[in-house]
Amino acid sequence: MEKMFCLGVVLGMVGGALLVANSYKARSLVKKSQAEIMQKVDEMMDERLNAFEGDKEEKAEKKSKK
């Protein structure tokens, strides 16, 4: 059962790669989706960095008050 699942996953990936390689619409859709995902990841990372910097500043203020 597990071997059949793995085989299905591999065949699906190969079929998808062939479809994307031979279809302009599919290729442009993949590129567009990748760009959107990268933009969302960048936004999330910026938010986390800002939150981290804010926490760091709060800790420094607490230490300076003591």
C-alpha positions as CSV (number, residue, x, y, z in Angstrom):
1,M,0.0,0.0,0.0
2,E,2.8,2.4,0.9
3,K,4.7,1.6,-2.2
4,M,1.7,2.3,-4.4
5,F,1.1,5.6,-2.7
6,C,4.8,6.6,-3.3
7,L,4.5,5.5,-6.9
8,G,1.4,7.5,-7.4
9,V,3.0,10.6,-5.9
10,V,6.1,10.2,-8.1
11,L,3.9,9.7,-11.2
12,G,1.8,12.7,-10.3
13,M,4.9,14.9,-9.9
14,V,6.3,13.7,-13.3
15,G,2.9,14.2,-15.0
16,G,2.6,17.7,-13.5
17,A,6.1,18.6,-14.5
18,L,5.5,17.5,-18.1
19,L,2.2,19.4,-18.2
20,V,3.8,22.6,-16.9
21,A,6.8,22.2,-19.3
22,N,4.5,21.9,-22.3
23,S,1.8,24.4,-21.5
24,Y,2.3,28.1,-21.5
25,K,-0.8,28.8,-19.4
26,A,0.2,26.3,-16.8
27,R,3.7,27.6,-16.7
28,S,2.6,31.2,-16.2
29,L,0.1,30.1,-13.5
30,V,2.9,28.4,-11.6
31,K,5.2,31.4,-11.9
32,K,2.4,33.7,-10.7
33,S,1.6,31.4,-7.8
34,Q,5.3,31.3,-6.8
35,A,5.5,35.0,-6.9
36,E,2.4,35.4,-4.6
37,I,3.7,32.9,-2.1
38,M,7.1,34.5,-2.0
39,Q,5.5,37.9,-1.4
40,K,3.4,36.5,1.5
41,V,6.5,34.8,3.0
42,D,8.4,38.1,2.8
43,E,5.6,39.9,4.6
44,M,5.4,37.3,7.3
45,M,9.2,37.5,7.8
46,D,9.0,41.3,8.0
47,E,6.3,41.1,10.7
48,R,8.3,38.6,12.7
49,L,11.4,40.7,12.5
50,N,9.6,43.8,13.6
51,A,8.0,41.9,16.5
52,F,11.4,40.5,17.5
53,E,12.9,44.0,17.4
54,G,10.0,45.4,19.5
55,D,10.5,42.7,22.1
56,K,14.2,43.4,22.2
57,E,13.6,47.1,22.7
58,E,11.1,46.4,25.5
59,K,13.6,44.2,27.3
60,A,16.3,46.9,27.0
61,E,13.9,49.5,28.4
62,K,13.0,47.2,31.4
63,K,16.7,46.7,32.1
64,S,17.4,50.4,31.9
65,K,14.6,51.2,34.4
66,K,16.1,48.9,37.0
